[in-house]
Amino acid sequence: MTFCIGIKVNEGIVALADTRIVRGHEQSTKQKLFEFKHAERSLFTTTSGLRSVRDKTMTYVEETLHNHATTYDYFYQFANLFGEQLRRVKLEDGPALAATHHSFNLNAIIGGQLSADQEPKLFYVFPEGNWVESTPDTPYFMVGRTYYAKPLLDLLLRKDTSLRSAVTLALLAFEATQTSVTDVGYPVDVMVLPNGGSASSFQRYNETDVKYMTDNWKASLDQTLLNLPMDWASPLFSNPFTGHSS
């Protein structure tokens, strides 16, 4: 399985992906967050689903960008290209996958800012090749193991969240996920694309790199739990518990 997240706030975009690959009892590391250039601009994609589908789709996307003279001005045009190549792979490989009881299940988060875009764009691409764009009331997309992190993001993430805090929330969303499952894990790859910037920053982090921050987060939660007002619960503890015997 995997965990990938893209966050769009007023100051820019954050993307994070884990790198763990699990095959039976074996584990390995493979990059799932990819950066590439078009018209001197940084674009990225991260996916969940069959690696063979992802790798073939990305090969076709990069080949098309390299072999055609078209320069895309708007990011939605690149999203259309990505969807077209994904459908191409489905036509080629879908029947063979179905024959072996494998579903064509690639879901992608892609982002970037091209010359005519007023701000960075964040899209979710479905296995059918169609897409939706993030909006102020839906400022993030996740693929893979998504359900453990959603409450944290829905509580704390807003469109006016700072880019620095968005990085923190992306990592904490990953932490909430990898704490509960075994098929998601460090290292994680993180990318930041500021609003108005043509280049992104990319960094890989091991668990030891962020341990101080995650330990501090857990300690803060423990302290907050102890300090929460509990007057409302007094009736529950007004009588000592005596238990019952059978």
N, C-alpha and C positions, 0 to 999 in steps of 0.2 A: 504494500500500500504506500501512500505518500501523504505529505502535507505541504500544500502550496497556498500562498496568500498574496493578493495584491490589494493595496490600500491607496486610495486617492483622497488627498486633503487639499486645502487651498494652496499650500506651499509646494505641492508636488506629489510624487508617487513613491511608494515603497513596495518592493517585492521580496518575498522570502520563500525558500524551498528547502526541505530537508534533502538528504542525500542517501538515505538508507535503502538498500535493495535486499529483499528477503526471498530466498528460494529454499523452501523446505526448512532445513536446519542450518542453512548457510546464510551469511550476511556479507554484503559488500557495499561499496560506496560508489555512487555515480551521480554526476552533476545533472540536475533537473531544471535549473534556471539558466537560460541561455541569453546572451547579449549578442547583437549583431548590428551592423551599420547599414543605413540607407540614406543617401544624399547627405552624408556627413552627420547624420543624426543617430542617436542611440535608441534602439528598439529592444524589447525583451519578450520572451515567452517562457512560460512554465506550464507543465501539463501533468495530468494524472491519466492512468490507463496503460494500455499495452505499449511497451517501449518500442517494439517494432513499428507500430503505427506512428508514434511520435517521431522516431528517427527518419522514417521515410518521408513523412510530411515536411519535416524541417529541411531535408535534402532537396525536396522539390521546391520549397519556398526559396531557398538560397540559390538554387540553380536558375529559377525564373528571374530573380532579382539580378543575377549576374549576366544572364544571356539576353535580357530585353533592355532596350534603351529607355523604357518608360521610367520617369522619376515621379514618385507619388508625392503630392503636396499635402494631402490630408491623411490622417492616420486611418480613418475608416476605409480608405482605398486599400491600404495594406491589410486591414482586417478582411476585406473581401477576397484579396489574393490568398490569404491564409485559409479561408473557408473553401475556396475553389480547390486548392491543393489537397485539403483534407477530404473533400468529396471525391477527388481523383483517386486517392489511396483507398477509399471505401469501395469504389467501383472495382479496383484491381484486386484488393485483398479481402473484401467483405465476404464473398461467397466461400472462400477457403476457410476463413475463420469460423463462419457459421457451421461449416461441415464438421469442424472439430469442436463444436460447442463453445467457441469463444465469441464474446460479444465485441462489437466495434464500439469501444467505450472511451475514446479519447476526449477529454475535456481540457480546455486550455484557457489560461489567463494571459493576455498579451497587452503590452502597453508601450507608450512612447509619445513623442511630439515631433511632428513634421513641420515644414516651413510655414504652412498656412494655418496651422492649429494655434489658437490663442493660448492654450494651456495643454499640459500633458493629458493623454487620453488613456483610459483603462477599459478593456473589453473582456467579456467572457464569451468564449466560442464553444458551441455545443458540438457533439459528435456529428450532427447533420451538416455542419459548416455554417449555420446561422449564428448570429451574435447579438448580444445586448451590451449597452454601455453603462458604466457606473453613473450614478446620479447623486446629488447631495444627500438624499435620504437613504441611499444604498452605497456607502463609500468604500465597500470592500467586496472582494470575491474570494472564495476558497474552493479548492478542489482536493479530492482525496478524503482524508479523515477530517471532516468538517464540523461534526456536532459537538466536540468537546470545547472548542474555542468560541463558539458563537455567542454564548451568554456574556462572556467578558467583553467582546467587541461591541455587542449591542448596548451594553451598559456605558462604556467609556469612550467609544470612538465617535467623533463628530467631524463634520467637514472643516471646522475651524481648529481641530486638533493640530498642534504643531508637527512639523515633519519629524523632528527629533522624538516626540512622544509617539508618533505613528510607528517609528522603528521599534521603540520599546514595546508597544502593544503587539506588533507582529511577532516579536520574540516571545512575549508572554503567551500569546495564542498558541505558538508552537509548543512552549513548555507545558501548557495545560493539556495538550494532545499527547505529547511523548511520555508524560507522567502516567497515562492510563493505558497505553498500548505498547506493543513490542515491535511493531513493524514500521515505526517512525522514529528517527533518531538523528543525533549529531553525526557529522558537522552539518551546519546550515549555511546556505549561501544567501546573502542579502544584497539588494541593489537599491540605490536611491537615485531618483531623477528629479531634481528641483524644477519648480515652475520657471519656464523661460530658459532653461539650460539645454544645450545641445548634446552634452555628454553626461553620462551617469557614473556613479561610483559603485564598485563591486568589491565585496569582501566575504571571505569564508571564515566562519567562527566554529571552534571546537567548544565542547562543554566547559573546559577550564577557562576559556577566554571570557565567558559571561557568568561564571559561577558566583562572583561577588555580587553581581546585580540580582541574579535569581535567588540567591540566599537572602539578600536584603528584602526582596519582595515577599518571600515566604515569612520572614520574621515580622515584617510589617503587617501581614495578614493575621498572624498569631496575636500581635499586640492589639490590633483593631478589634478582633473577636473578644478579647478580654475587656476592652473599654466600651463596648456597645451598651447602651442603656437597656436594662432588663426589668424595669418596674412593671411593665405590662405582663410579665410572666410570673409575678409574685404569687398569684393564686395557685399556680402549679406546685409551689413549694411551701405553701402555708401549713400543710400537715405532713409530719414525718411519714415516710413510706415504711409500712410495717410488713408488707408482703402477705402472701396467702399460703397456707399449707393445705395439701390434699389429703 
